[in-house]
Amino acid sequence: MNEKEMIDIINEILEDINEDILLYEGNNMMEDGIIDSFELIRIVNELEETFKFEIDAKYISEGYFNSKESIYKLVKMLSL
């Protein structure tokens, strides 16, 4: 899977959970009220199921889920 395909899949997941994520241009989705903790857990679950990896608890923090770009970076890192 190339990077564009990965980003497209992640965008579909994010859009299904909360389409505002794709429009968000800031750098802290939770603090800015774009996503809540329940949506964060849904994102984690969907990423784990789709990409067949486990996201360790140490990665389930705002730093890795501040923006769609930070989510792309996390998935890319965990997919290596």
C-alpha positions in Angstrom: 0.0 0.0 0.0 1.4 3.4 -0.9 1.1 6.5 1.2 -1.7 8.0 -0.9 -3.8 4.8 -0.5 -3.1 4.9 3.3 -4.2 8.5 3.6 -7.3 7.9 1.6 -8.3 5.0 3.9 -7.6 7.0 7.0 -9.6 9.9 5.6 -12.6 7.5 5.0 -12.3 6.3 8.6 -12.1 9.8 10.0 -15.0 11.1 7.8 -17.2 8.2 9.0 -16.6 9.1 12.6 -16.7 12.9 12.4 -16.4 14.7 9.1 -15.3 17.9 10.9 -11.9 16.2 11.4 -11.1 16.5 7.7 -11.9 20.2 7.7 -10.0 21.0 10.9 -6.9 23.1 10.4 -5.7 23.5 14.0 -3.3 21.4 16.1 -5.4 20.0 19.0 -8.7 18.4 18.0 -9.6 17.4 21.5 -8.9 20.7 23.1 -10.8 22.6 20.3 -13.8 20.3 20.7 -13.6 18.6 17.3 -13.4 15.1 18.8 -14.2 13.7 22.2 -12.7 10.7 24.0 -15.4 8.3 22.6 -14.5 9.4 19.1 -10.8 8.9 19.9 -11.4 5.3 20.9 -13.5 4.7 17.8 -10.6 6.1 15.7 -8.1 3.8 17.4 -10.4 0.8 17.0 -11.0 1.4 13.3 -7.3 2.0 12.6 -6.3 -1.2 14.4 -8.9 -3.2 12.5 -8.2 -1.7 9.2 -4.4 -1.7 9.3 -4.0 -4.9 11.4 -1.8 -3.6 14.1 -2.2 -2.7 17.8 -1.9 0.9 19.0 -0.1 0.7 22.3 -1.6 2.7 25.1 1.4 5.1 25.1 0.3 6.3 21.6 -3.3 6.9 22.7 -2.8 10.5 23.7 -3.5 13.9 22.3 0.0 14.2 20.8 -0.7 11.4 18.3 -4.3 12.5 17.6 -4.0 16.3 17.5 -4.8 16.5 13.8 -5.4 14.3 10.8 -1.7 14.8 9.9 -0.5 13.5 13.3 -2.8 10.4 12.7 -1.2 9.8 9.3 2.2 10.0 10.8 1.3 7.5 13.6 -0.2 5.0 11.2 2.8 5.3 8.9 5.1 4.7 11.9 3.2 1.7 13.1 2.9 0.2 9.7 6.7 -0.1 9.2 
